[in-house]
Amino acid sequence: MEEYEYSFKVSNLKPYIEYCENNNYEKISEVTQNRVVYENKHSEHIIARITTKITNDKRNTVFDCKNVNKKDRDLKISSESVPMEVTENNEKSIYSMLEVLDFYEAAKNYRTRYVYKKNDVTFEIDDYTKPKMQVIGIEGKKNKVDKVYNELKELIGE
């Protein structure tokens, strides 16, 4: 499936959270995540990820892949696989596939992700503790995402 997303680092999450709340976006979730990112030795555009979400002391781990087809400053258009739940039964197979397909561990990220949604636009507001940074992701249908991104850039002036 195709992902159309603007993603950019910010110095403060508060204006983006306020934007969502003031514009009637629904808060879908707030989760703690540990994401291990694997890069491919043969293509910088292809990554694999193993993400563990922790919600109310409950853990859920998924494996997925991404092919970044186009990058233009903050905009990324990517193909993403359907996520697969990692279980005791398939964990060994997943790591074996990563090895055979020449993936290597490139990063271990720890963050709290706040997800807000309205119509065809989703905000993924990430507060990383490792590495220390704050990132805003706006994804969804092209025309609506472009409109929100341009409005935010004007409004917040980043």
ChimeraX attribute file (.defattr): number of C-alpha atoms within 10 A of each C-alpha:
attribute: neighborCount
match mode: 1-to-1
recipient: residues
	/A:1	9
	/A:2	14
	/A:3	18
	/A:4	19
	/A:5	25
	/A:6	21
	/A:7	19
	/A:8	14
	/A:9	14
	/A:10	14
	/A:11	9
	/A:12	13
	/A:13	15
	/A:14	10
	/A:15	13
	/A:16	16
	/A:17	19
	/A:18	12
	/A:19	14
	/A:20	19
	/A:21	13
	/A:22	9
	/A:23	10
	/A:24	12
	/A:25	19
	/A:26	15
	/A:27	16
	/A:28	12
	/A:29	12
	/A:30	17
	/A:31	15
	/A:32	20
	/A:33	21
	/A:34	18
	/A:35	19
	/A:36	17
	/A:37	19
	/A:38	20
	/A:39	21
	/A:40	18
	/A:41	12
	/A:42	10
	/A:43	11
	/A:44	10
	/A:45	14
	/A:46	19
	/A:47	21
	/A:48	22
	/A:49	20
	/A:50	22
	/A:51	22
	/A:52	21
	/A:53	21
	/A:54	16
	/A:55	13
	/A:56	8
	/A:57	7
	/A:58	8
	/A:59	11
	/A:60	13
	/A:61	17
	/A:62	16
	/A:63	19
	/A:64	17
	/A:65	19
	/A:66	19
	/A:67	18
	/A:68	17
	/A:69	13
	/A:70	13
	/A:71	13
	/A:72	8
	/A:73	9
	/A:74	12
	/A:75	18
	/A:76	17
	/A:77	18
	/A:78	19
	/A:79	17
	/A:80	17
	/A:81	14
	/A:82	12
	/A:83	14
	/A:84	14
	/A:85	15
	/A:86	19
	/A:87	12
	/A:88	7
	/A:89	8
	/A:90	12
	/A:91	12
	/A:92	11
	/A:93	12
	/A:94	16
	/A:95	13
	/A:96	11
	/A:97	11
	/A:98	17
	/A:99	13
	/A:100	9
	/A:101	12
	/A:102	13
	/A:103	20
	/A:104	15
	/A:105	15
	/A:106	13
	/A:107	14
	/A:108	15
	/A:109	16
	/A:110	20
	/A:111	21
	/A:112	19
	/A:113	20
	/A:114	18
	/A:115	21
	/A:116	21
	/A:117	19
	/A:118	15
	/A:119	10
	/A:120	12
	/A:121	19
	/A:122	22
	/A:123	27
	/A:124	19
	/A:125	23
	/A:126	24
	/A:127	20
	/A:128	18
	/A:129	12
	/A:130	12
	/A:131	12
	/A:132	10
	/A:133	14
	/A:134	18
	/A:135	17
	/A:136	22
	/A:137	18
	/A:138	24
	/A:139	25
	/A:140	20
	/A:141	15
	/A:142	14
	/A:143	10
	/A:144	14
	/A:145	20
	/A:146	19
	/A:147	10
	/A:148	14
	/A:149	19
	/A:150	10
	/A:151	12
	/A:152	15
	/A:153	10
	/A:154	10
	/A:155	11
	/A:156	10
	/A:157	7
	/A:158	10
